[in-house]
């Protein structure tokens, strides 16, 4: 969470200052920054794209129960409350 906070605010504050304030090493942050996203994160991003497509196709009328049902019928493994980013 600390590294993600730094990532989200790096345009406003210097990296080394945020690392010091959050008590994390600068080298640890840069290692995190260069690391590939996890498989789960990539799957969540793919699912989020699918959810947005279904929502737009429904003229923004489908809620989570209908979107979940639709995606399950299409073969996507998803729950009713997937993470949103």
N, C-alpha and C positions, 0 to 999 in steps of 0.2 A: 504494500500500500504506500509506503514512503517513496519508493522509487517511482511509482505511478504518479504520485503527487508532484514530484520533481519534474517528471516528463510533461505533465500538464501545464506547468508554470515556468518552463525554462525560457520562454520569451520575455517574461516579466522580471525574473531574478537570475543572478549568476548561479551556475550549477554548484560550484564549490561552496558558496554561501548557504544554499539550501541544504546541502549535504551536512555541513557543520551544524546548522540549526536543528536538523532532524536526527543528528547523531548517527550518521551512516558514512561509510568511507566513499570517497570520490571514485576510487578504482572499482568498488563494488557497484556503484551506480553505472559507470561506463560499461562494465561487464553485462549488467542487466540490459542496458540500452542496445548493445550489439547482439544479444542473444535472440535466436529465432523465437517466434511466438509458439506457445504450446499447441499440441494437437487439439486439445479441448477449446482453446481460444479460437483457433482457426475454424473449428466446427460451429462454434457459437456465432462467429461472424457470417459464415455461410447461411446458417439458419436465419439470422437476422435479415439478410438480403431476401430470402424466400418469404419471410413474414411480410416485409414491406411490399413485395410484388403482389402477394395475395390481397393485402389491404388496399392497394391502389386499384387492382382489378375489380374489387367489390365496391368501387366508388367510395371507399373509406367508410363503409357501413358495417363490415364484419368486425366483431369483437374477438377476444381471445378464444372463447369456446368454438366459434365457427372456424377461425383460422387454424386452431389446433386440429379440429376434425378434418378439415380440408387437407392439411399437410400430412396427417396420418394416412388418409386415403391415398395420397400420392406416394406413400412409402417412406416419408421422413420420420425419423425417430425424434419426437419432441414431447415436452411436457406442456402444461398449461401456462407456466410462468418461466419462460426462458430468460436468461440474463440479457439485459439491454445495455448497449454502450453508445 
